[in-house]
Amino acid sequence: MFVIGNFIGALATLIDFVLTAYMWIIIGRALISWVNPDPYNPIVRFLREVTDPVLRRINRFVPLAAGGIDFSPMLLIAAIIFLRGFLVPTLQRFAMSLG
């Protein structure tokens, strides 16, 4: 059983890393939205291609607030923080209980 426990522990670590990296990508996307970035810049295109699908789904349920402020990046970051605080420790404890 320790092999499965090690696998789940490694999976928890990988999920934590991916969620942290995606959170920083969202923060970068939010920061570049405050300026007028070149839409043909490869970094800007990457940030938009990676974050737009998820942010569009959130925008369907939470429209823009008064003043045109987009709260979808903040909601997505809150969801990532929740997953990092709930899912990752749960997987780690489950892995420790297996071996």
N, C-alpha and C positions, 0 to 999 in steps of 0.2 A: 504493500500500500504506500510505502514511502516514495515510490516513483511517481505515483499519481499526485501525492502531496507536493513533491518538488515541482512537478509540471504546473500544478495550480498556483503555487507560489511564484513561479517564473511568469506565468500568465498575468498574475496580479501586478507584478513589477512592470511588465510590458504595457499593460493597460494604463497604469499610472503614468508612465513615460509618454505614451501617445496622448493622453488627456492633457498633460502639462504642456506638451509641445503645441497641441491644437489651441490651448488657451492663449499661449503667446502669439500664435498666428492671428487669432481673433483680435488681440490687443493691437498688434501691428496693423491690422486692417482698419481698426477704429481710429488709430492715430493718423494713418494716411488719408482717411476720409475728412480730416479737418483742413487739409491743404488741397490744392488743385493738382493732383498727381498726373503725370503723363500716362495716359491709358495704354500706351504701347511699351511701357517699361516692363521688362520681364518679371521683376519682383512684384509690381502692382498687379500684373495679370495673374501671377501665381496666387497671390493673396485673395484676389477676387474669385478665381476658379475654385479654390479650396473652401472658401467660406460662403459663397453665394447660395449654394443649394440648401444648406442648413438654415441660413438667415432668412431665406425666402419662405421656408416652411413656418418659421416663427412669425414672420410678418403677416402671414395669412390669418393667424389667430390674434395677434397683437398689432393693431394698426398704429401708424405714427401718432404720437401724442401732439398736443397743442404746441405750436412753434416748430413743428417738423423734426422733433428730436426722435431719433431711432433708438428704442430701448432693446432691440433684439440682440445686439452683442452682449449687453449686460445680462440679459436673461440667459443667454447661452453660457456665459461664464459662470453664472450662478448654478446652472445645471451641471456643468463640469465640476465645480467645487463640491456639489452634492455627491456626484458619482465618485469623486476621489475620496470623499469622507465616509461614504457608505459602502460602495461596491468593493473598492480595493482592500480596506481592512477586513471586510467579510470574507473575501477570497483568501486573504493571508491567514486568518484564524482557522478557516476551514482546512487550508493546507497544513497548518501546524497540527491540527487535530488528527490528520491522516498519517502523520509520521514525522 
